[in-house]
Every structure is written in C-alpha cells, then in structure tokens.
Amino acid sequence: MTQEAETLDALGLLCPLPVLKARKRLKAMPAGSLLRVLADDPAAIVDVPHFCSESGHELIGMEEAADHHVYLIRKNGGT
C-alpha cells in the first residue's frame, strides 16, 4: 500500500518562499504524512534538504523534472 502525498506547487517562488510554504503546509498535516514540493528556485536544492535536517522531517527523495525539482518529505512526529 502506497501512501498518497499532498503536493505543494512552489514553482516560480524564490528563496525562502518554497521552504516557508512547505513549513506551513507540513504544520497542518498529521505526523507521517507525505508532502511533494515542486520548486524551480535554484536555491531550493540546498534549502529544502537543510530545512528537513533542521526541522527533523525526512527528505525521502529528490527528482529532477524538465524544468524543476520534486522533493518528497515525510513529516516528523513532533511538529
């Protein structure tokens, strides 16, 4: 059984907005939920993994699409 991920479209947003919007969305989600973030900001490749590391969320993976990156994050149990 595969858990369905919510999608956050952060395309066209520049640093720090993709991470700020991901933080806000994750806060409203139950622990263990998956969030897929679409971002084309070049800084997101550093910012998203750093955000996950600092906040305790799990960065499950990152994929490169045609003109953006897709990040899959699992919300931690704490916040």
C-alpha positions as a Markdown table, in Angstrom:
| # | Residue | x | y | z |
|---|---|---|---|---|
| 1 | Met | 0.0 | 0.0 | 0.0 |
| 2 | Thr | 1.4 | 3.3 | -1.0 |
| 3 | Gln | 0.7 | 6.5 | 0.9 |
| 4 | Glu | -0.6 | 9.4 | -1.2 |
| 5 | Ala | 1.4 | 12.6 | -1.0 |
| 6 | Glu | -0.1 | 16.1 | -0.9 |
| 7 | Thr | 1.5 | 18.4 | -3.5 |
| 8 | Leu | 2.8 | 21.9 | -2.9 |
| 9 | Asp | 3.4 | 23.9 | -6.1 |
| 10 | Ala | 6.1 | 26.3 | -5.3 |
| 11 | Leu | 7.1 | 26.9 | -9.0 |
| 12 | Gly | 8.1 | 30.5 | -9.7 |
| 13 | Leu | 8.7 | 31.3 | -6.0 |
| 14 | Leu | 12.2 | 32.4 | -4.9 |
| 15 | Cys | 14.1 | 31.7 | -1.7 |
| 16 | Pro | 12.9 | 31.5 | 1.1 |
| 17 | Leu | 9.3 | 31.1 | -0.1 |
| 18 | Pro | 9.4 | 27.4 | -1.1 |
| 19 | Val | 10.6 | 26.4 | 2.3 |
| 20 | Leu | 8.3 | 28.7 | 4.2 |
| 21 | Lys | 5.3 | 27.4 | 2.3 |
| 22 | Ala | 6.5 | 23.8 | 2.9 |
| 23 | Arg | 6.8 | 24.5 | 6.7 |
| 24 | Lys | 3.3 | 26.0 | 6.8 |
| 25 | Arg | 1.8 | 23.1 | 4.9 |
| 26 | Leu | 3.6 | 20.4 | 7.0 |
| 27 | Lys | 2.5 | 22.1 | 10.2 |
| 28 | Ala | -1.2 | 21.5 | 9.2 |
| 29 | Met | -0.6 | 17.8 | 8.3 |
| 30 | Pro | -0.6 | 14.8 | 10.6 |
| 31 | Ala | 2.7 | 13.2 | 11.6 |
| 32 | Gly | 3.9 | 10.7 | 9.0 |
| 33 | Ser | 2.2 | 12.4 | 6.1 |
| 34 | Leu | 4.0 | 12.9 | 2.8 |
| 35 | Leu | 4.4 | 16.3 | 1.1 |
| 36 | Arg | 5.6 | 16.6 | -2.5 |
| 37 | Val | 7.2 | 20.0 | -3.2 |
| 38 | Leu | 7.6 | 21.3 | -6.8 |
| 39 | Ala | 10.2 | 24.0 | -6.9 |
| 40 | Asp | 12.3 | 25.7 | -9.7 |
| 41 | Asp | 14.3 | 28.1 | -7.4 |
| 42 | Pro | 18.0 | 27.2 | -7.8 |
| 43 | Ala | 18.5 | 27.7 | -4.0 |
| 44 | Ala | 15.9 | 25.0 | -3.2 |
| 45 | Ile | 18.4 | 22.3 | -3.9 |
| 46 | Val | 20.2 | 23.4 | -0.8 |
| 47 | Asp | 17.3 | 24.9 | 1.2 |
| 48 | Val | 14.9 | 22.0 | 1.2 |
| 49 | Pro | 17.4 | 19.4 | 2.5 |
| 50 | His | 18.7 | 21.9 | 5.1 |
| 51 | Phe | 15.1 | 22.6 | 6.2 |
| 52 | Cys | 14.4 | 18.9 | 6.6 |
| 53 | Ser | 17.5 | 18.3 | 8.5 |
| 54 | Glu | 17.0 | 21.3 | 10.8 |
| 55 | Ser | 13.3 | 20.5 | 11.5 |
| 56 | Gly | 13.5 | 16.8 | 11.8 |
| 57 | His | 11.5 | 16.0 | 8.7 |
| 58 | Glu | 12.7 | 13.1 | 6.5 |
| 59 | Leu | 13.7 | 14.0 | 2.9 |
| 60 | Ile | 12.7 | 10.8 | 1.2 |
| 61 | Gly | 13.9 | 11.8 | -2.2 |
| 62 | Met | 14.5 | 14.4 | -4.8 |
| 63 | Glu | 13.9 | 14.1 | -8.6 |
| 64 | Glu | 14.8 | 16.3 | -11.4 |
| 65 | Ala | 11.9 | 17.1 | -13.8 |
| 66 | Ala | 12.2 | 19.0 | -17.1 |
| 67 | Asp | 12.3 | 22.5 | -15.6 |
| 68 | His | 12.1 | 22.0 | -11.8 |
| 69 | His | 12.9 | 19.7 | -8.9 |
| 70 | Val | 10.5 | 17.5 | -7.0 |
| 71 | Tyr | 11.1 | 16.9 | -3.3 |
| 72 | Leu | 9.3 | 14.2 | -1.2 |
| 73 | Ile | 9.2 | 15.0 | 2.5 |
| 74 | Arg | 7.8 | 12.9 | 5.3 |
| 75 | Lys | 6.5 | 14.9 | 8.3 |
| 76 | Asn | 8.2 | 14.1 | 11.6 |
| 77 | Gly | 6.2 | 13.1 | 14.6 |
| 78 | Gly | 7.0 | 16.2 | 16.7 |
| 79 | Thr | 5.8 | 19.3 | 14.8 |
